[in-house]
């Protein structure tokens, strides 16, 4: 059939080159495409909210985490499923076993076919899930993202765990309380260009300009690159370079665990305050042995609970996802929909010896 | 019958026994997979109202598009006793290139042929390493699996590029009007017919079976073994890169990790379709039935809220059975022959 593979491959190359040449002039580029009208959002503008509408009974909602068997998301989804029982709905968790970009898409299709009332998704890829989510919305299914947002054009609400400002400022407050608002402090961050951490550090610096922190001084921002070993060594370096250091804030779960481990096994134990963002499972032993008094993160149970109530409120017509709308989420009280359909859970949740055993993630 | 022609030409040990009763002809694994597919479909349609509607079928078929396309090229390779494990990485590299070039302002009409040529070049590298250096394709393509995925990450890093032109996205997600068949699946159907004819009704196809069954005999029979294998690897790379374009547009997201692990889904389908990994045996119809069976079964299990773990167990069992059964049948036939050496082919049931 092919007498010469060389002839065949060069034919393939020629086809490529010819089509390159043909398409060289004109064609669809990013610029020309962006001038076209964007895909119309599925939402109809006519919907109006009725804040007094009761939550409908018998709602069917589904949680679609990044992947199943992720301990953090399992806690979150379970709290959401329990919340659904409170408002007499049924909820379930379905999802892929791998957290790849596209694996959630077939689950969205399944949920559309099952005619769920709402889909709650922690998106692996903000864009890859967009088409199917909008397909769901065009069939009247409400879409709420939580933990990890989908593109804002393809969901009705995003339940955000905490605002960046709250995270940054509360870290400083927490540390200041533990060192009587006095002394040198340092930050142990992730990588130098980590978006989350850098935003939080900016708010920390801003918080430190307030008069009540006039006796506190940020001497260094170190970067442990979210690598356990490097974070450990950076902690060691900080303590040697700044003998008067009173506290370290590590706004990363890898950093705080490494810093606590170093301090726990050193002569600085009890003299240096370590705090930041951590998970209870990582930090439990350091809280118990007195290295760390308290640290923060958000409460995943509350996040799942809020997401569940937000979805039910959308389906029942109490809110539409427009900015400024208010709704009550059971025992958590009232929440307001912010810009771009974001609902913020609240200030970070503080873990200490009294509650660290209540969580497993 | 194209299939019979192919079988007659191939020096195939089991099928060379020409005295087979008509019934045993249907007791072939690929036919069995087809029957199983019909059963799953009928069972699904009867048991789950969500299953056999146009929306779901369109989605389930569309979800198989890339796997099905790559499986065509993979079938040709496996029949010739070779394998290409780098296909998913070529898909990822293609996706990363599409994203990078689109983001850099290139026209999509330029990008698509370019990445397909890059894919063919990836296949050419595989093919040259296998045929010129005489290396086993398993080893070569495990290496290029890592290499091409690495290149994809060099090209795009951890960025995700989105917002591709809607007209092209529609081509990958919309159905052929009046059917629940998305365009990529329609393209697959056309290519499947061409591949089936090439494999089962041409000299090229017979050459593949001959190479797979006995490479030295094929060589002495005048078949240009190395050239044909090289062409197969180039086709495999080319198809994988094209599948990468489809994948990128269908999900609307170009990422370096797109399609990770997809090669296993492709090989699973080829295996389930009854293609012998020792080469020289298999039908394209079996592979197509295998692709559809895995996809529709998974879809059906998902619709019934069967957990991901159980889904894996079910597909895994199916694959193990597909490997064991033909072997057991062969052993059973052998045993029957032993007691009566005078009659080499006893009448089978």
Interface residues (C-beta under 8 A of the other chain):
Chain A: X1 X2 X4 X5 X8 X9 X12 X13 X15 X16 X17 X19 X20 X22 X23 X24 X26 X27 X28 X29 X30 X31 X33 X34 X36 X39 X68 X92 X94 X95 X96 X97 X98 X100 X101 X102 X105 X106 X107 X109 X110 X112 X113 X114 X125 X126 X127 X128 X130 X131 X151
Chain B: X50 X51 X53 X55 X56 X59 X60 X63 X102 X103 X105 X106 X107 X108 X109 X110 X113 X114 X116 X117 X120 X124 X127 X160 X162 X163 X164 X165 X166 X167 X168 X169 X173 X198 X202 X203 X204 X227 X228 X230 X231 X234 X238 X247 X251 X252 X253 X255 X257 X258 X259 X260 X261 X298 X299 X302 X303 X305 X307 X308 X309 X312
